[in-house]
Amino acid sequence: MTDHDQTTPEPAEPEPDLLDDEDGDLDGALLPEPPHPINWNLLTADDLEQEWLALNQWVDWLRHTYGLPASVIPPFWHRHSELVWELSALHLHWLCAYDPEQNGSAPLGWHRDFADARGRLRDWVATCGTRLDRDRPTRQTTWPGERPAAPVEDTIITDRDADFVQWVLDDVAARRQAEDDFYASLDAHTGELPDR
């Protein structure tokens, strides 16, 4: 065998880096962000609106798919933070359980946890007192030294969807005002909060 017969392999071309840039583009396609917990207290006004709409759509799907009564998911769940937090956590759990990268038994785990969540939802609904056609703020227990809570009265609501839209508009406007107030309080020269 001569040196001529021996061919040296061409150096392998480096494999392209699948992540083209720091934004996580995969050959130009944006990678989906994995589900993450929603802290409703920390959302910006814009994110708050998106999360409200996504959660509302999912809750509507959930109640229809599983035939859930108002004693589990009442029409005015959005007016009660205890129900929002519970449903938001259940939604996140569902997103993770049905993620294509998840293992095959994850949906079964979600259904087991969904059974537990239905019991908690029934407890929350009974405590807050919301009904099919009316709502009232969740009663608050007054601790010694606190001002007595205002009387709680039922409000009859005839159009759930209109109530939800107005609720979201008001919540987003309040969050936007809080953001504006915060930025207005910053020192114009340093961008920092002034010493108090």
Secondary structure per residue as TSV (DSSP state, phi and psi in degrees):
chain	resnum	aa	ss	phi	psi
A	1	M	-	360.0	129.7
A	2	T	-	-96.4	166.1
A	3	D	T	-61.7	-28.8
A	4	H	T	-66.9	-35.2
A	5	D	T	-72.9	-25.2
A	6	Q	-	-83.6	121.2
A	7	T	-	-105.6	136.4
A	8	T	-	-89.1	135.5
A	9	P	-	-63.9	142.9
A	10	E	-	-62.7	143.4
A	11	P	-	-61.6	135.3
A	12	A	-	-65.0	137.3
A	13	E	-	-71.2	140.1
A	14	P	-	-63.4	141.2
A	15	E	-	-67.5	139.1
A	16	P	-	-63.9	142.1
A	17	D	-	-71.3	118.4
A	18	L	S	-64.7	-30.2
A	19	L	B	-90.4	107.1
A	20	D	-	-70.2	-33.8
A	21	D	S	-149.8	-177.3
A	22	E	T	-71.8	-13.9
A	23	D	T	-79.0	-5.1
A	24	G	-	85.9	21.0
A	25	D	E	-69.9	135.8
A	26	L	E	-106.9	100.7
A	27	D	T	47.7	42.7
A	28	G	T	91.8	-14.4
A	29	A	E	-96.4	131.8
A	30	L	E	-72.3	127.8
A	31	L	-	-73.4	138.2
A	32	P	-	-68.2	144.6
A	33	E	-	-78.2	135.7
A	34	P	-	-66.9	152.8
A	35	P	-	-58.3	144.8
A	36	H	-	-141.2	152.8
A	37	P	-	-58.4	145.6
A	38	I	-	-102.9	116.9
A	39	N	-	-97.5	100.1
A	40	W	T	-60.4	-24.1
A	41	N	T	-74.4	-21.6
A	42	L	T	-109.8	1.3
A	43	L	-	-70.2	143.0
A	44	T	-	-70.9	166.9
A	45	A	H	-58.2	-43.5
A	46	D	H	-66.7	-43.4
A	47	D	H	-66.2	-36.1
A	48	L	H	-59.7	-46.1
A	49	E	H	-61.1	-44.9
A	50	Q	H	-62.8	-41.9
A	51	E	H	-67.9	-39.7
A	52	W	H	-57.3	-49.0
A	53	L	H	-65.4	-42.1
A	54	A	H	-64.9	-43.4
A	55	L	H	-66.6	-41.7
A	56	N	H	-60.3	-43.5
A	57	Q	H	-63.5	-43.2
A	58	W	H	-68.4	-42.3
A	59	V	H	-62.0	-39.6
A	60	D	H	-63.2	-43.1
A	61	W	H	-61.2	-44.9
A	62	L	H	-61.0	-48.0
A	63	R	H	-66.0	-35.8
A	64	H	H	-74.0	-43.3
A	65	T	H	-62.7	-39.8
A	66	Y	T	-105.1	5.4
A	67	G	T	57.2	45.2
A	68	L	-	-80.0	134.3
A	69	P	-	-78.2	167.8
A	70	A	T	-64.1	-17.7
A	71	S	T	-73.8	-13.7
A	72	V	T	-105.7	-51.7
A	73	I	S	-128.3	100.2
A	74	P	-	-79.6	158.4
A	75	P	T	-58.7	-29.2
A	76	F	T	-105.6	33.5
A	77	W	G	-55.1	-32.3
A	78	H	G	-65.0	-18.1
A	79	R	G	-86.4	0.2
A	80	H	-	-128.4	111.0
A	81	S	H	-59.2	-33.7
A	82	E	H	-63.3	-35.4
A	83	L	H	-76.5	-36.9
A	84	V	H	-61.6	-48.2
A	85	W	H	-63.2	-42.9
A	86	E	H	-64.5	-47.1
A	87	L	H	-68.3	-35.6
A	88	S	H	-63.6	-42.6
A	89	A	H	-65.3	-40.0
A	90	L	H	-65.7	-38.7
A	91	H	H	-63.1	-46.8
A	92	L	H	-60.2	-43.7
A	93	H	H	-60.6	-41.5
A	94	W	H	-63.8	-45.0
A	95	L	H	-58.3	-43.6
A	96	C	H	-69.1	-41.7
A	97	A	H	-64.6	-32.4
A	98	Y	T	-103.4	14.3
A	99	D	-	-67.1	137.2
A	100	P	T	-58.4	-23.7
A	101	E	T	-84.4	-5.7
A	102	Q	S	-77.7	159.2
A	103	N	-	-77.5	163.4
A	104	G	T	-65.5	-20.1
A	105	S	T	-91.0	-4.8
A	106	A	H	-58.6	-41.1
A	107	P	H	-61.1	-34.3
A	108	L	H	-64.9	-40.2
A	109	G	H	-62.4	-39.5
A	110	W	H	-62.1	-43.4
A	111	H	H	-65.3	-36.2
A	112	R	H	-62.3	-46.1
A	113	D	H	-69.9	-31.0
A	114	F	H	-63.0	-38.0
A	115	A	H	-61.6	-43.1
A	116	D	H	-63.8	-42.6
A	117	A	H	-64.0	-36.1
A	118	R	H	-60.9	-38.5
A	119	G	H	-64.1	-43.3
A	120	R	H	-65.5	-40.8
A	121	L	H	-60.8	-41.9
A	122	R	H	-59.5	-42.7
A	123	D	H	-62.4	-45.4
A	124	W	H	-62.4	-43.4
A	125	V	H	-63.9	-43.1
A	126	A	H	-63.3	-38.8
A	127	T	H	-69.5	-43.9
A	128	C	H	-78.8	-24.7
A	129	G	-	82.7	12.0
A	130	T	-	-71.0	148.3
A	131	R	-	-128.0	-178.9
A	132	L	S	-62.5	-40.3
A	133	D	S	-119.6	5.5
A	134	R	E	-148.8	162.9
A	135	D	E	-145.7	158.9
A	136	R	-	-149.8	152.8
A	137	P	-	-61.4	147.5
A	138	T	-	-61.1	130.2
A	139	R	-	-64.4	140.3
A	140	Q	-	-111.8	136.7
A	141	T	-	-81.1	128.7
A	142	T	-	-89.6	124.4
A	143	W	-	-87.2	158.2
A	144	P	T	-54.7	132.3
A	145	G	T	93.0	-10.5
A	146	E	S	-93.3	157.4
A	147	R	-	-67.6	143.2
A	148	P	-	-61.5	144.1
A	149	A	-	-68.5	148.7
A	150	A	-	-65.9	151.8
A	151	P	-	-58.9	145.0
A	152	V	-	-103.8	125.5
A	153	E	-	-125.7	148.2
A	154	D	-	-74.1	145.1
A	155	T	E	-118.3	125.9
A	156	I	E	-81.5	130.4
A	157	I	-	-123.6	121.3
A	158	T	S	-96.9	-16.4
A	159	D	-	-134.1	97.2
A	160	R	H	-60.2	-45.1
A	161	D	H	-64.3	-41.7
A	162	A	H	-63.9	-38.8
A	163	D	H	-64.1	-42.4
A	164	F	H	-62.9	-46.5
A	165	V	H	-59.7	-45.3
A	166	Q	H	-65.6	-38.6
A	167	W	H	-58.9	-47.0
A	168	V	H	-65.6	-44.8
A	169	L	H	-58.3	-44.2
A	170	D	H	-66.8	-41.5
A	171	D	H	-66.1	-43.6
A	172	V	H	-65.6	-41.3
A	173	A	H	-62.8	-40.7
A	174	A	H	-65.2	-40.6
A	175	R	H	-66.9	-40.9
A	176	R	H	-63.8	-39.5
A	177	Q	H	-64.6	-40.9
A	178	A	H	-62.5	-40.3
A	179	E	H	-64.2	-46.1
A	180	D	H	-60.6	-42.6
A	181	D	H	-62.8	-40.8
A	182	F	H	-62.5	-50.0
A	183	Y	H	-66.3	-31.9
A	184	A	H	-68.4	-25.5
A	185	S	H	-81.3	-10.4
A	186	L	S	-74.2	146.4
A	187	D	-	-65.3	126.5
A	188	A	T	-63.2	-26.5
A	189	H	T	-89.6	-37.8
A	190	T	T	-103.0	-21.0
A	191	G	-	76.5	11.3
A	192	E	S	-108.7	162.4
A	193	L	-	-67.8	138.0
A	194	P	-	-69.1	152.8
A	195	D	-	-65.4	141.1
A	196	R	-	-113.6	360.0
